[in-house]
Amino acid sequence: MVGKDCVAIACDLRLGLQALTVSNNFPKVFQYGDNVFLGLTGLATDVSTVSDLFRYKVNMYRLREERAIAPSTFANLVSSSLYERRFGPYFVSPVVAGLDPKTGAPFICGFDSIGCIDFAKDFIVSGTASEQLFGMCESLWEPNLGPEDLFETISQALLSAVDRDALSGWGAHVYVIEKNKVTKRLLKGRQD
Amino acid sequence: MRGATILKASDDKTRQLNKHTLYIQANAQLYSMRNETDLSPTALAHYVRGQLATSLRSRKPYNVNLLLGGVDPITHKPSLFWLDYLAALAPVPYAAHGYAQYYCLSILDKHHHPDMTLVQGIKVLEMCTDELKRRLPIDFKGMIVKAVTKDGIRDIEFNDDKVVKCP
């Protein structure tokens, strides 16, 4: 979710097999460098595999280029990496959020499982609760939110959405990314 | 079990990963020998997950679900990992696989405490096996119980002769 000179990204913590919850400590948002974040929903094994793969690729990029990766570059890396698996895809729907290291402009985008980029200037949602999230974000989000208001907006949107989805919830992680500052908060949420 | 036929009633399905042989065991052992220290449970869990994830998209994937338990050789912190055949890895306080999940997890939700003693743990385990005997329509052949401690792995005496009847 985009704010004024800041972005926020959040995920729930549930890991389950259909209706059975296996773990309530399975974060789906991963940090790559100072202000590039990747959220992954979908098949749990591919969430781990893809997050590990990009950790490797981003580390290699940083060593080769001797600078941190920009979110827009990372988005194109995600897109091409997913399209490499065009006919045997990773079953994930990634979301990228970050601030441009040069201009400090917020950047967010989403993908389908084969890497088609969906750019947005307000918010991106993904996962089993995406319909609920669309509704909540559409009604709560407004342009130019400050970091604190953005945190409140994204948290309320996420918590309300996952409470209407039987397959999501069980706690949440919320990251607010500002220039030179990243705040990570843990929301307990409903545990039933 | 092979189809409807029981081939062996007492097969120990647990393996100590920093001993014995076979592929993953061999690699864990190789690490221990090279670095003169044992892998931490977290490192080993991620290694096993890597192997399983690679195998998942191969022509003949492994079809195993595992629970990995261990005590960190340096910090002495115990940990448990749940890993299924799709290579989904999760650190958990307690876990089960297969149909047993449906019965055991709810019991463990209620009775597990993060700072339980071994004796209390065995009691809860007994409640779990009692429930399995009560609710699962299988011929129960007993349990193998082992404790992983910082000093090594030891077998635990476990009374599984008790008959539990469904009310």
Interface residues (C-beta under 8 A of the other chain):
Chain A: L15 L17 L20 V22 S23 N25 F26 L43 A44 T45 S48 T49 D52 G88
Chain B: R49 G50 A53 L56 R57 W82 D84 L86 A87 A88 L89 A90 P91 V92 A95 Q101 Y102 L105
